[in-house]
Amino acid sequence: MITINKREPFNWHEGLTVAELLAAKTYTYPHIIVSINGTVVSHDTYAETLIPDEADVRVIHLIAGG
């Protein structure tokens, strides 16, 4: 089990990647920052970055405003 944004449990499985998690959660924002256990993950590596069991994952979407 992992935790998303300090409040949402998500079932973990072996080989879970950042890209897979974002697709499962239907996060489609154009600008997303992901960190795993406090380490920011580069957008270019979402498809190959594995999420470990019991990880604290933060998914933050950036928006602009005025």
N, C-alpha and C positions, 0 to 999 in steps of 0.2 A: 504494500500500500504506500502511495506517495501522497503528499499534501500540496495542493495548489493554492497559492496566495494565502497561506496560513489558516485556511478555513475549509477547503473543499477536498475531501478524500477522493482518491482515484485509484482504481485497481491497477497494480503494477504487474508486469509480466517480463520475463527474460527477453532482452533485445528491444525493449521500449526506447524509441528515439524521441527527440524533441519534435521532429516533424510529425511523427505518428500521434503524439499527444495533442499537438495543435489541431490536427485534422479531426481527431476524435472529439475534441471539445468545440469544433467548428469555429475556432478563432481565425477570422479572415481579415483582420485589420491590416492595413497596408504597412504600418510601422509597429512592430512588436519587439520588445526586449524580453529575453528569457534568461533567468539565472537559476542555477542548480546549486543548492547549498552555499549560496553567496557568491558564486563565480558566474560572471556573465558569459553567455554562450554566443559566439559569433554567428550571425545569420547564415553565413555561407556553410556552416557545419551542422545545421539543424538535422539534416538527413542522416548523418552518421554519428551524432552525439548521443550516447546511451545515457539513460537516466537510471541511477542505481535505486534499488529498493529502499524505502523509507526516506527518500529524498525530500527536501524542502524546495519546491519549484515555485518560482515567482514568474508570472506572465503579466507584463504591463504593456498596454497599448498606448502609443503616443498620439496625442491629438493637438491640433493647433487652434488657437482661438484669438479673439481680439477684444 
